[in-house]
Amino acid sequence: MAYLADEKTLAVFLDPPTAYFVDPLTLEARTVWTENEPTIRSLCYVPVDAGYVCTINSVHHLRLRSVVDGSMRGDATLPTGIRSLRFAAKGAILGCGRDGAAYLYRLADLLQDQPVATRRLLGHVGQTVDVDISPDGHWLCSGGMDGDLKIWSDPLAFDACDAALSGRPLLTLFSPCGRWLAIAQEGEGEKARLDMLDANSGRRLWHTDDLPLGDVLTTNELARYCAFDARGSEFVALESRHAVHMYDSASGRVTRVISEDFGNGAMGLRMSSDGTSFLLRRAYEDGIVLSSRSKSSTRVPVGHLGIFHTKFGDLWLELTPEHRPVFHGLKNESATLTLEALPDRVNLAATSADGRYLAMAGATPLVYLFDLENPGPPAKFVGHEREIMEIAFAPNARTLLTLSIDNTLRFWHIPTRAELLKLGSAEHRILTMTLHPAGKLIVLGIEHDGHYGLQIFRLSRQPRLLPDFDPTTLVND
């Protein structure tokens, strides 16, 4: 129930969605509106403008209706497990999750019919019982079945934007220096469109519709075939498996083309951390180390996964036929560090910014994590249902991100090995992801209801999110 001061009446809401106005003096009631939809699981009154009622139904849809006439003013699809709603200060709609999280939605997003950004604050073991925001909006408090109270600062300090794409997203990739953002989407025939953005302003620098990819296009793993050098000054792409093109990141000018029959077994391309060479991996033969400055090339064993930054310096990482990760010096000298063998073959590897952790994954849903300071059996992250496509560490080396062919992106807490967050579903598929090297932004390539696009989330407290970004520049005319 809610008292509507402007109407001088009492509003009563029932399930299925029905609103009655009750005269507080005579107690006479009249039906204002009714709506047939799945059973309401939770609702709350929103005392903004003439008033709204916000509901969650049994199929996890959030609906915002006008109290006066029941007209739909906004809707969104919510994660499963949100058990209650309430309206709080500064236009926030709060939800309590069975997963121990507090969920925040902004009323303005719903009213403006914008894609609804969600903030999920995970802090409790078991269900979250109640949640509220201070009147000034600076603090949020949540209570859980675990008996704990959690207090969060600046809960509404998050931002997001969406952009439509003409084709299926194939690549989202920040440069190691954080200056550039490359976005590739499916084009016509065996071509892809590549857009290069300034990662600070969002301004598009250049694009090409003529990126020839051949059968690489069908793998949905384009991130393995493109790379930036360490300075971010050059963008490198393996095109149609027989040529490597190097682009000037700022202008799009092709600076060099390396043409050679690399064979159909090409599995990926990786730049060295110093930017002087890159490794072209081949599945059934050997690998080729190509100089980015000359025509020289060197053959290496097929097990080499690339050059990685570690606490021991920059080292080659090799996977032996017994699936044992081995680090070597850059001149292929004897092993610097040998780790325990894995039960299956992997083809993805990443190290944390501080060089302490090595994450590896491949053709199974498992993700392995080695602590290079304390070598021993790897920790296992279990949760994905299919093989892994991408892995990345957060800058603070406390969070690991993994993207799988099951279309979900998962965040893992490294100290406890716990899963913090899962994004994506069968209806809302996440196809690509990239994390800014400084943790400022995360960019996701998505598919939803047959449409393709990007979702860009601000993760830091910078004042604005890509202030000069124009989403229409990513759509073909």
The 8 nearest C-alpha neighbors of each residue, nearest first, counted from 0:
[[1, 11, 10, 12, 9, 2, 44, 43],
 [2, 0, 10, 9, 3, 11, 44, 12],
 [1, 3, 9, 8, 10, 4, 0, 7],
 [4, 2, 6, 8, 5, 7, 9, 1],
 [3, 5, 7, 6, 2, 8, 9, 49],
 [6, 4, 7, 3, 49, 8, 2, 50],
 [5, 7, 8, 3, 4, 9, 2, 49],
 [8, 6, 4, 5, 3, 9, 2, 22],
 [7, 9, 6, 22, 3, 21, 2, 23],
 [8, 10, 2, 21, 20, 1, 3, 22],
 [11, 9, 20, 1, 0, 19, 2, 21],
 [10, 12, 0, 19, 18, 20, 9, 13],
 [13, 11, 18, 17, 0, 19, 10, 16],
 [12, 14, 17, 16, 15, 18, 11, 19],
 [15, 13, 16, 39, 17, 38, 12, 40],
 [14, 16, 13, 38, 17, 35, 39, 36],
 [17, 15, 14, 34, 13, 33, 35, 12],
 [16, 18, 33, 13, 12, 32, 15, 34],
 [17, 19, 12, 31, 32, 11, 30, 33],
 [20, 18, 30, 11, 31, 29, 10, 28],
 [19, 21, 10, 29, 28, 9, 8, 11],
 [22, 20, 28, 9, 27, 26, 8, 23],
 [21, 23, 26, 8, 27, 24, 25, 9],
 [22, 24, 26, 25, 21, 8, 9, 27],
 [25, 23, 22, 26, 27, 21, 8, 9],
 [24, 26, 27, 22, 23, 21, 28, 8],
 [27, 25, 22, 23, 21, 24, 28, 9],
 [26, 28, 25, 22, 21, 29, 23, 24],
 [29, 27, 21, 20, 19, 26, 22, 30],
 [30, 28, 19, 20, 31, 21, 27, 18],
 [29, 31, 19, 32, 18, 20, 28, 17],
 [30, 32, 19, 18, 29, 68, 20, 67],
 [33, 31, 18, 69, 30, 17, 68, 34],
 [32, 34, 17, 16, 18, 35, 31, 69],
 [33, 35, 16, 17, 36, 15, 32, 69],
 [36, 34, 15, 16, 33, 37, 17, 38],
 [35, 37, 34, 38, 15, 16, 56, 39],
 [38, 36, 56, 57, 39, 35, 58, 15],
 [37, 39, 56, 57, 15, 40, 36, 14],
 [38, 40, 56, 41, 55, 14, 57, 37],
 [39, 41, 56, 55, 57, 38, 42, 82],
 [42, 40, 83, 55, 39, 54, 84, 82],
 [43, 41, 54, 53, 84, 55, 52, 44],
 [42, 44, 53, 85, 52, 84, 45, 54],
 [43, 45, 52, 51, 53, 46, 1, 86],
 [44, 46, 51, 47, 50, 52, 86, 43],
 [47, 45, 50, 44, 51, 48, 49, 86],
 [46, 48, 50, 45, 49, 51, 90, 44],
 [49, 47, 50, 46, 51, 45, 65, 5],
 [50, 48, 47, 51, 66, 67, 46, 65],
 [51, 49, 46, 47, 48, 66, 45, 65],
 [52, 50, 65, 45, 66, 64, 44, 63],
 [51, 53, 44, 64, 45, 63, 43, 66],
 [54, 52, 63, 43, 42, 62, 44, 51],
 [55, 53, 42, 62, 61, 41, 56, 52],
 [56, 54, 61, 41, 60, 40, 39, 59],
 [55, 57, 39, 40, 38, 59, 58, 60],
 [56, 58, 59, 38, 37, 40, 39, 55],
 [57, 59, 56, 60, 37, 55, 79, 38],
 [60, 58, 77, 56, 57, 55, 76, 79],
 [61, 59, 76, 55, 56, 58, 75, 77],
 [60, 62, 55, 75, 74, 54, 76, 59],
 [63, 61, 74, 54, 53, 73, 60, 64],
 [62, 64, 53, 73, 72, 52, 71, 74],
 [65, 63, 71, 69, 70, 72, 51, 52],
 [64, 66, 51, 69, 70, 67, 68, 50],
 [65, 67, 51, 50, 69, 68, 52, 64],
 [66, 68, 65, 69, 31, 49, 50, 32],
 [67, 69, 70, 65, 66, 32, 31, 64],
 [70, 68, 65, 64, 66, 32, 67, 71],
 [71, 69, 64, 65, 68, 72, 66, 67],
 [70, 72, 64, 73, 63, 69, 65, 62],
 [73, 71, 64, 63, 110, 70, 65, 109],
 [72, 74, 109, 63, 110, 71, 112, 62],
 [75, 73, 62, 61, 63, 109, 60, 76],
 [74, 76, 61, 60, 77, 115, 62, 73],
 [77, 75, 60, 59, 61, 78, 74, 58],
 [76, 78, 59, 60, 75, 79, 61, 81],
 [79, 77, 80, 59, 81, 76, 96, 60],
 [80, 78, 81, 59, 77, 96, 58, 97],
 [79, 81, 97, 96, 82, 78, 98, 95],
 [82, 80, 96, 95, 79, 94, 83, 97],
 [81, 83, 95, 96, 80, 97, 41, 94],
 [84, 82, 41, 94, 95, 81, 85, 42],
 [85, 83, 94, 93, 43, 42, 41, 92],
 [84, 86, 93, 43, 92, 87, 94, 83],
 [85, 87, 92, 45, 91, 93, 43, 44],
 [88, 86, 91, 132, 92, 90, 131, 85],
 [87, 89, 134, 90, 136, 91, 132, 133],
 [90, 88, 91, 136, 87, 135, 134, 155],
 [91, 89, 106, 88, 105, 87, 92, 107],
 [92, 90, 105, 87, 89, 104, 106, 86],
 [93, 91, 86, 104, 85, 103, 87, 105],
 [94, 92, 103, 85, 84, 102, 91, 86],
 [93, 95, 84, 102, 83, 101, 81, 96],
 [96, 94, 101, 127, 83, 81, 82, 129],
 [97, 95, 81, 98, 100, 80, 127, 99],
 [96, 98, 126, 80, 99, 127, 81, 125],
 [99, 97, 96, 100, 126, 125, 80, 127],
 [100, 98, 123, 126, 127, 125, 97, 124],
 [101, 99, 121, 96, 120, 98, 122, 127],
 [100, 102, 120, 95, 119, 94, 96, 121],
 [103, 101, 119, 94, 93, 118, 95, 100],
 [104, 102, 93, 118, 117, 92, 91, 94],
 [105, 103, 92, 117, 91, 93, 106, 116],
 [106, 104, 91, 107, 108, 90, 92, 103],
 [105, 107, 109, 90, 108, 91, 110, 104],
 [108, 106, 110, 105, 109, 111, 90, 113],
 [109, 107, 113, 111, 106, 105, 110, 115],
 [108, 110, 73, 112, 106, 107, 111, 113],
 [111, 109, 107, 112, 73, 108, 72, 106],
 [112, 110, 108, 113, 109, 107, 73, 72],
 [113, 111, 109, 110, 73, 108, 114, 72],
 [114, 112, 108, 111, 115, 109, 110, 107],
 [115, 113, 116, 108, 112, 161, 160, 109],
 [114, 116, 108, 113, 117, 109, 75, 104],
 [117, 115, 159, 114, 104, 118, 158, 105],
 [118, 116, 104, 103, 115, 119, 102, 105],
 [117, 119, 103, 102, 120, 116, 104, 157],
 [118, 120, 102, 101, 121, 100, 117, 103],
 [121, 119, 101, 100, 122, 102, 118, 103],
 [122, 120, 100, 99, 119, 123, 101, 419],
 [121, 123, 100, 99, 120, 149, 124, 101],
 [124, 122, 99, 143, 125, 121, 100, 145],
 [123, 125, 99, 145, 126, 122, 144, 143],
 [124, 126, 99, 144, 123, 98, 145, 97],
 [127, 125, 97, 99, 144, 98, 143, 96],
 [126, 128, 143, 99, 95, 96, 142, 129],
 [129, 127, 143, 142, 126, 144, 95, 130],
 [130, 128, 142, 141, 127, 95, 131, 143],
 [129, 131, 141, 140, 142, 95, 101, 93],
 [130, 132, 140, 139, 87, 141, 133, 129],
 [133, 131, 139, 138, 136, 87, 88, 140],
 [132, 134, 136, 138, 135, 139, 137, 88],
 [135, 133, 88, 136, 132, 89, 137, 87],
 [134, 136, 133, 137, 88, 89, 138, 132],
 [137, 135, 133, 134, 138, 132, 89, 88],
 [138, 136, 153, 135, 152, 133, 154, 139],
 [139, 137, 152, 133, 151, 132, 136, 153],
 [138, 140, 132, 151, 150, 131, 154, 133],
 [139, 141, 150, 149, 131, 130, 151, 132],
 [142, 140, 130, 149, 148, 129, 150, 139],
 [143, 141, 148, 129, 128, 147, 127, 130],
 [144, 142, 127, 128, 145, 146, 126, 123],
 [143, 145, 146, 126, 125, 127, 128, 142],
 [144, 146, 143, 147, 124, 125, 123, 126],
 [147, 145, 144, 143, 148, 142, 123, 124],
 [148, 146, 145, 143, 142, 149, 123, 144],
 [147, 149, 142, 141, 150, 140, 143, 146],
 [150, 148, 141, 140, 147, 142, 151, 122],
 [149, 151, 140, 139, 141, 148, 138, 152],
 [152, 150, 139, 138, 154, 140, 149, 153],
 [151, 153, 138, 154, 137, 139, 150, 155],
 [154, 152, 137, 156, 155, 138, 151, 136],
 [155, 153, 152, 156, 139, 151, 138, 137],
 [154, 156, 153, 157, 136, 103, 137, 91],
 [157, 155, 153, 154, 158, 460, 459, 152],
 [158, 156, 155, 457, 458, 159, 118, 154],
 [157, 159, 457, 456, 464, 156, 160, 116],
 [160, 158, 456, 455, 457, 116, 161, 157],
 [159, 161, 455, 454, 456, 162, 158, 114],
 [160, 162, 454, 453, 455, 163, 159, 114],
 [163, 161, 470, 453, 452, 164, 454, 160],
 [162, 164, 452, 451, 453, 474, 470, 165],
 [165, 163, 452, 474, 451, 166, 473, 162],
 [164, 166, 474, 475, 163, 451, 167, 473],
 [167, 165, 185, 184, 164, 168, 186, 451],
 [166, 168, 185, 184, 451, 169, 165, 164],
 [169, 167, 184, 444, 170, 183, 166, 185],
 [168, 170, 184, 183, 221, 219, 167, 185],
 [171, 169, 183, 182, 222, 221, 168, 431],
 [172, 170, 182, 433, 181, 432, 431, 183],
 [171, 173, 181, 433, 180, 170, 174, 182],
 [174, 172, 180, 179, 435, 177, 181, 433],
 [173, 175, 177, 231, 179, 176, 227, 178],
 [176, 174, 177, 229, 436, 231, 173, 230],
 [175, 177, 174, 178, 231, 230, 229, 436],
 [176, 178, 174, 175, 436, 179, 173, 435],
 [179, 177, 198, 176, 197, 174, 199, 231],
 [180, 178, 198, 197, 174, 196, 173, 177],
 [179, 181, 173, 196, 198, 172, 195, 197],
 [182, 180, 195, 172, 171, 194, 173, 196],
 [183, 181, 171, 194, 170, 193, 195, 180],
 [184, 182, 193, 170, 169, 192, 168, 194],
 [183, 185, 168, 169, 192, 166, 167, 191],
 [184, 186, 166, 191, 167, 168, 192, 169],
 [187, 185, 191, 190, 192, 166, 184, 188],
 [186, 188, 190, 189, 185, 191, 208, 192],
 [189, 187, 190, 186, 191, 185, 213, 211],
 [188, 190, 213, 212, 211, 187, 191, 216],
 [191, 189, 211, 186, 210, 188, 187, 209],
 [190, 192, 186, 185, 210, 184, 208, 209],
 [191, 193, 208, 184, 183, 207, 186, 210],
 [192, 194, 183, 207, 206, 182, 191, 208],
 [195, 193, 206, 182, 181, 205, 183, 196],
 [194, 196, 181, 205, 204, 180, 203, 206],
 [197, 195, 203, 180, 204, 202, 201, 179],
 [196, 198, 179, 201, 202, 199, 200, 178],
 [199, 197, 179, 178, 180, 201, 196, 200],
 [200, 198, 197, 201, 465, 178, 179, 177],
 [199, 201, 465, 467, 202, 466, 197, 198],
 [200, 202, 468, 465, 197, 467, 198, 196],
 [203, 201, 468, 467, 197, 200, 196, 204],
 [204, 202, 196, 205, 195, 197, 201, 194],
 [205, 203, 196, 195, 202, 249, 197, 250],
 [206, 204, 195, 203, 194, 251, 250, 207],
 [205, 207, 194, 193, 195, 208, 192, 204],
 [206, 208, 193, 209, 192, 210, 194, 205],
 [209, 207, 192, 191, 210, 193, 206, 186],
 [208, 210, 207, 190, 211, 191, 192, 193],
 [209, 211, 191, 190, 208, 192, 212, 207],
 [212, 210, 190, 238, 239, 209, 213, 189],
 [211, 213, 239, 238, 215, 216, 190, 189],
 [214, 212, 239, 189, 215, 216, 211, 190],
 [213, 215, 216, 217, 212, 239, 218, 189],
 [216, 214, 212, 213, 217, 218, 239, 221],
 [217, 215, 214, 212, 218, 213, 219, 189],
 [216, 218, 215, 214, 219, 213, 220, 221],
 [217, 219, 220, 215, 216, 221, 214, 169],
 [220, 218, 217, 221, 169, 216, 430, 215],
 [221, 219, 218, 222, 223, 388, 169, 224],
 [220, 222, 224, 223, 169, 170, 219, 225],
 [223, 221, 220, 224, 225, 170, 172, 226],
 [224, 222, 267, 221, 225, 268, 220, 269],
 [223, 225, 267, 268, 221, 237, 222, 236],
 [226, 224, 236, 222, 235, 223, 237, 268],
 [227, 225, 235, 234, 269, 270, 236, 228],
 [228, 226, 234, 231, 174, 233, 235, 229],
 [227, 229, 274, 231, 230, 233, 270, 232],
 [228, 230, 274, 231, 272, 175, 273, 227],
 [231, 229, 232, 228, 176, 175, 274, 233],
 [232, 230, 228, 174, 227, 229, 233, 176],
 [231, 233, 248, 230, 247, 228, 234, 249],
 [234, 232, 247, 248, 246, 231, 228, 227],
 [233, 235, 227, 246, 248, 245, 226, 247],
 [234, 236, 245, 226, 225, 244, 227, 246],
 [237, 235, 225, 244, 243, 238, 224, 245],
 [238, 236, 243, 224, 242, 240, 225, 244],
 [237, 239, 212, 240, 242, 211, 236, 243],
 [238, 240, 212, 213, 241, 211, 237, 242],
 [241, 239, 238, 237, 242, 261, 265, 263],
 [240, 242, 260, 261, 259, 239, 258, 238],
 [243, 241, 258, 238, 257, 237, 259, 240],
 [242, 244, 237, 257, 256, 236, 238, 258],
 [245, 243, 256, 236, 235, 255, 242, 246],
 [244, 246, 235, 255, 254, 234, 253, 256],
 [247, 245, 253, 234, 251, 252, 233, 254],
 [246, 248, 233, 251, 252, 250, 249, 232],
 [249, 247, 233, 232, 234, 251, 250, 246],
 [248, 250, 247, 251, 204, 232, 205, 195],
 [251, 249, 252, 247, 248, 205, 204, 246],
 [250, 252, 247, 246, 248, 205, 249, 253],
 [251, 253, 247, 246, 250, 254, 248, 249],
 [254, 252, 246, 245, 255, 247, 251, 244],
 [255, 253, 246, 245, 252, 247, 256, 244],
 [254, 256, 245, 253, 244, 257, 246, 243],
 [255, 257, 244, 243, 258, 245, 242, 254],
 [258, 256, 243, 242, 259, 244, 255, 294],
 [259, 257, 242, 241, 256, 243, 260, 244],
 [258, 260, 241, 261, 242, 257, 243, 262],
 [259, 261, 241, 262, 258, 240, 242, 263],
 [260, 262, 241, 259, 240, 265, 263, 264],
 [263, 261, 264, 260, 265, 240, 241, 281],
 [262, 264, 265, 240, 261, 281, 266, 282],
 [263, 265, 282, 281, 262, 266, 283, 284],
 [266, 264, 281, 263, 280, 267, 282, 262],
 [267, 265, 281, 280, 282, 264, 268, 223],
 [268, 266, 223, 224, 280, 279, 265, 269],
 [267, 269, 279, 224, 278, 223, 280, 225],
 [268, 270, 278, 277, 226, 305, 271, 279],
 [271, 269, 277, 228, 276, 274, 278, 226],
 [270, 272, 274, 306, 277, 273, 276, 275],
 [271, 273, 274, 229, 270, 306, 307, 308],
 [274, 272, 271, 275, 229, 228, 276, 270],
 [275, 273, 228, 229, 271, 272, 276, 270],
 [276, 274, 291, 273, 290, 271, 292, 277],
 [277, 275, 290, 291, 289, 271, 274, 270],
 [276, 278, 270, 269, 271, 289, 288, 279],
 [277, 279, 288, 269, 268, 287, 280, 305],
 [278, 280, 268, 287, 286, 267, 288, 277],
 [281, 279, 286, 266, 267, 265, 278, 268],
 [282, 280, 265, 264, 266, 286, 285, 284],
 [281, 283, 264, 266, 284, 265, 280, 301],
 [284, 282, 281, 264, 285, 301, 265, 286],
 [285, 283, 281, 282, 301, 286, 264, 300],
 [284, 286, 301, 300, 281, 299, 298, 287],
 [285, 287, 280, 299, 301, 281, 298, 279],
 [286, 288, 298, 279, 297, 278, 299, 289],
 [287, 289, 278, 297, 296, 277, 298, 279],
 [290, 288, 296, 277, 276, 287, 295, 291],
 [289, 291, 276, 292, 293, 295, 275, 296],
 [290, 292, 276, 275, 293, 289, 277, 274],
 [293, 291, 290, 275, 294, 276, 295, 289],
 [294, 292, 290, 295, 291, 289, 296, 276],
 [295, 293, 290, 296, 292, 289, 291, 257],
 [294, 296, 293, 290, 289, 297, 288, 292],
 [295, 297, 289, 288, 290, 287, 294, 298],
 [296, 298, 288, 287, 299, 289, 295, 286],
 [299, 297, 287, 286, 288, 285, 296, 300],
 [298, 300, 286, 285, 287, 301, 297, 303],
 [301, 299, 285, 302, 286, 303, 298, 284],
 [300, 302, 285, 286, 303, 284, 299, 281],
 [301, 303, 318, 317, 300, 319, 304, 320],
 [302, 304, 317, 301, 305, 316, 300, 318],
 [305, 303, 316, 317, 302, 318, 346, 306],
 [306, 304, 303, 316, 315, 278, 269, 307],
 [305, 307, 315, 271, 314, 316, 313, 272],
 [308, 306, 313, 314, 309, 305, 315, 350],
 [307, 309, 313, 354, 312, 314, 350, 272],
 [354, 310, 308, 312, 311, 313, 307, 355],
 [309, 311, 354, 312, 355, 353, 308, 371],
 [312, 310, 309, 313, 354, 314, 308, 335],
 [313, 311, 309, 310, 308, 314, 354, 307],
 [312, 314, 308, 307, 309, 306, 311, 315],
 [315, 313, 328, 306, 327, 307, 329, 326],
 [314, 316, 306, 327, 326, 305, 329, 328],
 [317, 315, 326, 304, 305, 325, 303, 306],
 [316, 318, 303, 325, 302, 304, 324, 319],
 [317, 319, 324, 302, 323, 322, 303, 325],
 [318, 320, 322, 323, 321, 302, 317, 324],
 [321, 319, 322, 318, 323, 302, 344, 301],
 [320, 322, 319, 323, 340, 318, 341, 344],
 [323, 321, 319, 340, 320, 341, 318, 344],
 [322, 324, 340, 319, 318, 321, 339, 341],
 [325, 323, 318, 338, 317, 337, 322, 319],
 [324, 326, 337, 317, 316, 336, 338, 318],
 [325, 327, 316, 336, 315, 335, 334, 314],
 [328, 326, 334, 315, 335, 314, 331, 332],
 [327, 329, 314, 331, 332, 330, 315, 335],
 [328, 330, 331, 314, 315, 327, 313, 332],
 [331, 329, 328, 332, 327, 315, 333, 314],
 [332, 330, 328, 329, 327, 333, 315, 334],
 [331, 333, 328, 330, 327, 334, 329, 335],
 [334, 332, 327, 335, 331, 328, 326, 330],
 [333, 335, 327, 336, 326, 325, 332, 337],
 [334, 336, 327, 326, 333, 328, 337, 325],
 [337, 335, 326, 334, 325, 338, 327, 324],
 [336, 338, 325, 324, 326, 334, 335, 339],
 [339, 337, 324, 325, 323, 340, 336, 374],
 [338, 340, 323, 376, 341, 375, 337, 324],
 [339, 341, 323, 322, 338, 321, 342, 324],
 [340, 342, 322, 343, 323, 339, 344, 321],
 [341, 343, 340, 322, 344, 321, 323, 345],
 [344, 342, 341, 322, 345, 363, 362, 361],
 [343, 345, 322, 361, 346, 341, 342, 362],
 [346, 344, 361, 360, 347, 362, 359, 343],
 [345, 347, 361, 360, 348, 344, 304, 359],
 [348, 346, 360, 359, 361, 345, 349, 389],
 [347, 349, 359, 358, 360, 346, 357, 350],
 [350, 348, 358, 357, 391, 359, 390, 351],
 [351, 349, 357, 356, 354, 358, 352, 308],
 [350, 352, 354, 356, 353, 392, 396, 355],
 [351, 353, 354, 394, 350, 396, 395, 392],
 [352, 354, 351, 355, 310, 396, 309, 356],
 [309, 355, 353, 310, 351, 352, 308, 356],
 [354, 356, 371, 353, 310, 370, 372, 351],
 [357, 355, 370, 351, 350, 369, 371, 354],
 [356, 358, 350, 369, 368, 349, 359, 370],
 [359, 357, 368, 349, 348, 367, 350, 369],
 [360, 358, 348, 367, 347, 366, 368, 345],
 [361, 359, 366, 345, 347, 387, 367, 346],
 [360, 362, 345, 346, 387, 363, 347, 386],
 [361, 363, 386, 345, 387, 364, 360, 344],
 [362, 364, 386, 365, 361, 385, 387, 360],
 [365, 363, 386, 385, 383, 384, 387, 366],
 [366, 364, 363, 381, 380, 360, 367, 379],
 [367, 365, 360, 380, 379, 359, 364, 368],
 [368, 366, 379, 359, 358, 378, 377, 360],
 [367, 369, 358, 378, 377, 357, 379, 359],
 [370, 368, 377, 357, 356, 371, 358, 378],
 [369, 371, 356, 373, 372, 374, 355, 357],
 [370, 372, 374, 355, 373, 356, 369, 357],
 [373, 371, 370, 355, 374, 310, 356, 369],
 [372, 374, 371, 370, 375, 369, 355, 376],
 [375, 373, 371, 370, 372, 338, 369, 376],
 [374, 376, 377, 373, 339, 338, 369, 370],
 [375, 377, 339, 378, 374, 369, 338, 340],
 [378, 376, 369, 368, 367, 375, 379, 370],
 [377, 379, 368, 367, 369, 376, 380, 416],
 [380, 378, 367, 366, 381, 377, 368, 365],
 [379, 381, 366, 365, 367, 382, 416, 378],
 [382, 380, 365, 379, 383, 366, 364, 418],
 [381, 383, 384, 380, 364, 365, 418, 409],
 [384, 382, 364, 385, 381, 403, 405, 365],
 [383, 385, 364, 405, 382, 386, 403, 404],
 [386, 384, 364, 405, 404, 383, 363, 403],
 [387, 385, 363, 364, 362, 403, 404, 361],
 [386, 388, 403, 361, 402, 389, 364, 360],
 [389, 387, 403, 402, 404, 220, 386, 390],
 [390, 388, 402, 401, 387, 391, 403, 347],
 [389, 391, 401, 400, 402, 349, 392, 388],
 [392, 390, 400, 399, 349, 401, 393, 389],
 [393, 391, 399, 351, 396, 398, 400, 394],
 [392, 394, 398, 396, 395, 399, 438, 397],
 [395, 393, 396, 437, 352, 438, 392, 436],
 [394, 396, 397, 393, 398, 352, 392, 353],
 [397, 395, 393, 394, 351, 398, 392, 352],
 [398, 396, 413, 395, 412, 414, 393, 399],
 [399, 397, 412, 393, 411, 413, 396, 392],
 [398, 400, 392, 411, 410, 391, 393, 413],
 [401, 399, 410, 391, 390, 409, 392, 411],
 [402, 400, 390, 409, 408, 389, 403, 391],
 [403, 401, 408, 389, 388, 387, 407, 390],
 [404, 402, 387, 405, 388, 406, 386, 407],
 [403, 405, 406, 385, 386, 387, 388, 402],
 [404, 406, 403, 385, 407, 384, 383, 386],
 [407, 405, 429, 428, 404, 403, 423, 430],
 [408, 406, 423, 422, 405, 429, 403, 402],
 [407, 409, 402, 422, 401, 421, 423, 403],
 [408, 410, 421, 401, 420, 400, 422, 407],
 [409, 411, 400, 420, 419, 399, 418, 398],
 [412, 410, 418, 399, 419, 398, 417, 413],
 [411, 413, 398, 417, 416, 415, 414, 397],
 [412, 414, 416, 397, 398, 415, 411, 399],
 [415, 413, 412, 416, 397, 417, 398, 411],
 [414, 416, 417, 413, 412, 411, 418, 397],
 [417, 415, 413, 412, 414, 411, 418, 380],
 [418, 416, 412, 415, 411, 419, 413, 380],
 [417, 419, 411, 420, 410, 412, 416, 409],
 [420, 418, 410, 411, 417, 412, 121, 421],
 [421, 419, 410, 409, 418, 422, 411, 121],
 [420, 422, 409, 408, 410, 407, 423, 419],
 [423, 421, 408, 407, 409, 420, 424, 429],
 [422, 424, 407, 428, 427, 429, 406, 408],
 [425, 423, 427, 426, 428, 407, 406, 422],
 [424, 426, 427, 428, 423, 406, 405, 407],
 [427, 425, 424, 447, 428, 448, 423, 446],
 [428, 426, 447, 424, 423, 425, 446, 429],
 [429, 427, 406, 446, 423, 424, 445, 425],
 [428, 430, 445, 406, 423, 407, 444, 431],
 [429, 431, 444, 445, 406, 428, 168, 432],
 [432, 430, 444, 443, 170, 429, 171, 169],
 [431, 433, 443, 442, 171, 444, 434, 430],
 [432, 434, 172, 442, 171, 441, 173, 435],
 [433, 435, 441, 440, 436, 438, 442, 432],
 [434, 436, 438, 440, 437, 439, 173, 177],
 [437, 435, 438, 177, 175, 434, 394, 176],
 [438, 436, 435, 439, 394, 177, 393, 440],
 [437, 439, 435, 436, 440, 394, 434, 393],
 [440, 438, 459, 458, 437, 435, 457, 441],
 [441, 439, 457, 435, 458, 456, 438, 434],
 [440, 442, 434, 456, 433, 455, 435, 443],
 [441, 443, 455, 433, 432, 454, 440, 456],
 [444, 442, 432, 454, 453, 431, 445, 455],
 [445, 443, 453, 431, 430, 168, 429, 452],
 [446, 444, 429, 452, 430, 428, 451, 453],
 [445, 447, 451, 428, 450, 427, 449, 452],
 [448, 446, 427, 450, 449, 426, 428, 451],
 [447, 449, 450, 426, 446, 427, 451, 428],
 [448, 450, 447, 446, 451, 426, 427, 167],
 [451, 449, 447, 446, 448, 452, 163, 164],
 [452, 450, 446, 164, 167, 445, 163, 166],
 [451, 453, 163, 164, 162, 445, 444, 446],
 [454, 452, 444, 162, 443, 161, 445, 163],
 [453, 455, 161, 443, 442, 160, 456, 444],
 [454, 456, 442, 160, 159, 441, 161, 453],
 [457, 455, 159, 441, 440, 158, 458, 442],
 [456, 458, 440, 158, 459, 159, 439, 157],
 [457, 459, 439, 440, 456, 438, 157, 460],
 [458, 460, 439, 461, 457, 438, 440, 157],
 [461, 459, 462, 156, 458, 157, 457, 439],
 [460, 462, 459, 463, 464, 439, 457, 458],
 [463, 461, 460, 464, 459, 466, 465, 156],
 [464, 462, 461, 466, 465, 158, 460, 457],
 [463, 465, 466, 457, 158, 462, 159, 461],
 [466, 464, 200, 201, 468, 467, 199, 463],
 [465, 467, 200, 464, 468, 463, 201, 199],
 [468, 466, 200, 201, 202, 465, 469, 203],
 [469, 467, 201, 202, 465, 466, 470, 200],
 [468, 470, 471, 472, 467, 202, 201, 203],
 [471, 469, 162, 472, 473, 468, 163, 161],
 [472, 470, 473, 469, 474, 162, 163, 475],
 [471, 473, 470, 474, 469, 203, 475, 468],
 [474, 472, 471, 164, 470, 475, 163, 194],
 [475, 473, 165, 164, 471, 472, 476, 163],
 [476, 474, 165, 473, 472, 164, 471, 166],
 [475, 474, 472, 165, 471, 473, 164, 208]]
